[in-house]
Amino acid sequence: MSVKHINPRVFWGSSAIIGALLVSTLAMPGIADHAFKAAQAWAIDTFGWFYISSVAVFLVVVLALGFGPAGKLKLGPDDAEPDFPYVSWLAMLFAAGMGIGLMYFAVAEPVQHYISPPEAKSGTITAAREAMAITFHHYGVHAWAIYALVGLSLGYFTYRKDLPLTLRSGLSPLLGKRINGPIGDAIDIFAVCGTVFGVSTSLGFGVSQMTAGLAYEYGVPDGTTTKIVVIVLVMGAATLSVLSGADRGIRRLSELNLAMAVLLMLFVLALGPTLFLLRALMQNFGLYLDHFVMRTFTLYAYEPRAWMADWTLFYWAWWIAWSPFVGMFIARISRGRTIREFVIGVLFVPTAFTFLWMTVFGNTAISLDLGSAAGGIARAVQADLSTALFKFLEYLPAASITSTLAIALVAVFFITSADSGALVIDTLASGGAEDTPRWQRIYWCVLLGVTATLLLVIGGLGALQAATLLAALPFCFIMLLLAVGLVRQTNADLAGVTLSDTAPAVATRLKRLLVPARRTEILRELAQTGGPALRSVHEALQKEGWAESVVEIDEERCVLTLGMEAGRSFTYRLAPRSRPLAAYTALEASEERRSKAWFLAAQTNEDSRMRDLTGFTVEQIAADVLTQLERWRPR
């Protein structure tokens, strides 16, 4: 068994922790359930303010990066092109980001808020309006900002900085080379465990809804055997999909997923109260915007109520716990996108579709419950969330057909969540490698299936769900560090690009054209700015552990050499160079006319071109060194 694609500490460490947690949960389901839920309740009650403020910070950071100067930077080299067409990209991030949750809660959540709103009177028109505004808040840009921050950090450092596709890479501006040590391993192990348990609990929701639908429509026994059979079949399909890779199986399943979802939504929109739904969509969106700032920071501090912990804080913790999985998957499929394109695509497009989806299903359910259903949908939601969608479809034409389509859609969502989850875990455990052995991908698919099966059979799903949400608290701190590292790196890159491309002011450059520099002037610049700039970069490299960096400075040249792996090296050289004097200079007709104009030339060992750095400051030259180092690739 080859282990060349494994990070042994992450692979075996996470496997051992997952095994230990599974054994303890299965051996003592009651005790584990009580302990994890008590710890989760304490974390949410004590740090609810921290969740709320952190999610607000994540949203501000993502918007600032997307629509600020950094928005033009690409997740990859400047000439990189996207790996996937736009529609395929949106389909994949939609399927991985919300997936099963949209099917499971599309009817259930709006109706639950309608029955038990935090402020309005239950079962009223006011409660219906508030229910949709709350649902929009829970599934809106706040949730996607959490995913976007992780995905943006991973995509930027992986594809633009050539670091491994692992969570530790996002902390490189803060930790330097220490990300390759125990701290980095601990972060990746944490991400693997969180992803396994997060995906497993969501698969538990999906399997429960599938078997409930089969029992509701076709009388198939909704028992343990049925659940196991469904998990085996779906995980088998997920395994085949993940073996084919993101560009084939996962992409095609995601496109099928989106097509089926749109078909079901259009059916409900057309045969439901269409005009009411279109009006409701506009009003729901208006209420969402109107309450945006207030709900962003609402904690009910003056009138404490359990509703906040049961809903908004629960959701924020859930999205944060899921963010390593969704963020890494989004990063993996987003190479070549600009930051602005990434933010628009991840933050707004899925949110808009989710708002339409929730309006079509949620408002139709509430409308039917107020009318022909006479409270039947509300009672179904209270009795069993898994059957709420199928009870809802009963009140529309062709219920058996749409219920079958809904079951198939849950199955495809199930498969896309499982295969993308396994792909992400495989990438984390292999140190960011994308070309991993087949057995390794199969291992994680099987582990996901076994975990979901054992938890459903023994009844430990609630305990593990609580444990997953509890893990959101420490990861929230990690996400704040990812935000700091990303902002710091993009600012540095913007400074490097701007400074190396613009150079001195227009007046200075014009002066150089009209009155070209002498060789002695360039030698003076070399001593006053070139040497100090290369020394500053050399000292920074030494602090980061690059012991093989060497700087050589004399009167005629300044050279920085950085040793790399496999005997390769990066060399940056500054020296005076000359070129023919421009014909339009003021010295052209002068008796003192010089045939050559001198300039301070910068050149690397991989690029024969010489760049004119005449007039650059120490900081500008240092920024150009870093820019060329980032662009350098060993052959």
C-alpha positions, 0 to 999 in steps of 0.5 A: 500500500503506497503512502506517498500521497498521505500526510501520515500524521493527518491521515492516521491521527484523524482516523484514530480520533474519529474511531475513538469518538465513534466507539465512545459514542456508540458504547455510551450513547446516552451519556455521550448525548447528554455530555455533548449537548450540555457542552454545546448549550454552554458554548452557545449561551456563553459565546453567542455574542462571539458567534454573532460578531464573528459572522458579521466580521466575516461578511464585512471582510468578504465584501471588502475583498470582493468589491475593493482593490483586491477584487481584481486579483485572481485565484491563480496566476494573472493569466489563469482561466477558470477550470469549469464553465460558470453554470457548472461551477455554480451548480457544484457549489450550490449542491455542496453548500446547501444540498440536503438542507434545502430539501429537508427544511424548505417546508419545515423551517418556514412553517416552524417559524410560522407556528412558533415565531420569536415575537409575533403571535403564532399562526397569524399573517404577521407570523407568516411574514416574520417566518420568511424574513427569519428563513431568509436571514438563516440561509442568506449572505451570512451563511455564504460569507462563512463558506466564502471566507474559507474558500477564498483563503484556501483558493488564494493561497493554493493557486496564487501562492502555490501552497498545498490545498489545506487549511494550514496554508491560509495561516502562512502569513501569520505562521510562516514555515511553522504551518508545516509543523505540529500546529498545521497538522492539528488544524488539518486533523481538526478539519478532517474530523469536523468534515467527517462528522458534519457530512455524516450528520447531514447524510443522516438527515438525507437518509431519514427523509428518503426512507420517510418518503419511500414509506409515505409514498410506497409503503416501504418499511421505514426501519433500520434495514431500509436505512442501511440499504439506502446508505449502501446504495447511495454511498456506492454511487458516491464512491463511483463519482468521487473516483471519477474526480471533480471534473467528471462525476461530481460536476455531472451530478451537480448539474443533474442536481440543479436541473432536477431542483429547478424542475421541482421548484418550477412545478410548485411555482406554476401549480401553486399560488403563482402571483402570490409567490411572486409578490411574496418574493419581493416583499420577503426580500424587502423585509430581509433588507429592512431587518438586515442590520438589526438581525445581524446583531440581534441577541435578545440581550434585553429579553432573553429567550431560548429561540435564539440558541435554538435557531440563529446561533445554532445555524451560525455554529452549524455553518461554521462547523461545515465551512472546512468542507464546503470552503475547501470544495469551493476553493478546489473548483474555483481556480482561475476566478478573480476574487470579485467574481468568486465573491459574487458567485459564492455570496449572491448567486446561491443566495438568490436561488435559495431565496426563490426556493424558500419562497416557493416552498415555504410561502406555498406551505404557509398559504396552503396551511392557512387555506385548504390544508386547514393546519394539516401541514403544520401538524405534519411538521410538528409530528415528523420533519422528515415527512413534511415535504411529502405531506406538503406535495399532497396538496398539489396535483400529481403528488405521487410524481412530484414525491418520487422526484423529491425522493430522487432529488434527495438521493442526488443531493445525498450523493453530491454531498457524500462525494464532495465531502470524501474528495475534500477529506481525501485532499486534507489527509494527503497534504493537498495532493489532488492525484491520490490513490483510488484506495484512499478515496474509497477509504473515506467514502466507506468511512463516511457511510459506516459513520452515518450507518452506525450513528443512525442504527445506535442512535448517536446522531444527536450526540455527534451533531452536538459535538460537531457544533461544539467544534465550531467554537474553536474553528471560529477563532481559526477563521478570524485568523484566516481573515487576518492572513488573507487581508494581509496577503492581498494588501501585500500583493496589491502593494507589490503589483502596484509598486513594481508596475508603477515605479516613480512619479510621472515627473521623475520618469519624464526627467529621465527621458529628457535628461538621461542618467549617467552611469555614476548616478545609477551606481549611486542608486544601486548603493543607496536603494538596491543594496538595502532593499535586497538586504531587507528581503534577505533578513526577512527570509532568514527570520522565516527559516530560509537559511539558504538565502545569500545576498552579494553586494559590491559596487557593480551589482547586487544579487540575492540567491535563494536555494530551493529543493532539488538543487534549484535556485532563485536569483534576483540581480540588480546592476547598471545597464545602458541603452541607446539614447532617445532621439528626443532628449534635450542632449541630442544636439548638445556638445555633451551628448552621450550616446547611451542612457543608463538605468538600474536593471533588475533581472531573474535567472528565469527571465531574460528580460530586464526591468527598469527600476530607476528611481525606485525606493527601497520599499518598491524594489523589495516589493518587486523582489517578492513579486518576482519570487511569487511568479517564479516556477522551478522548471 
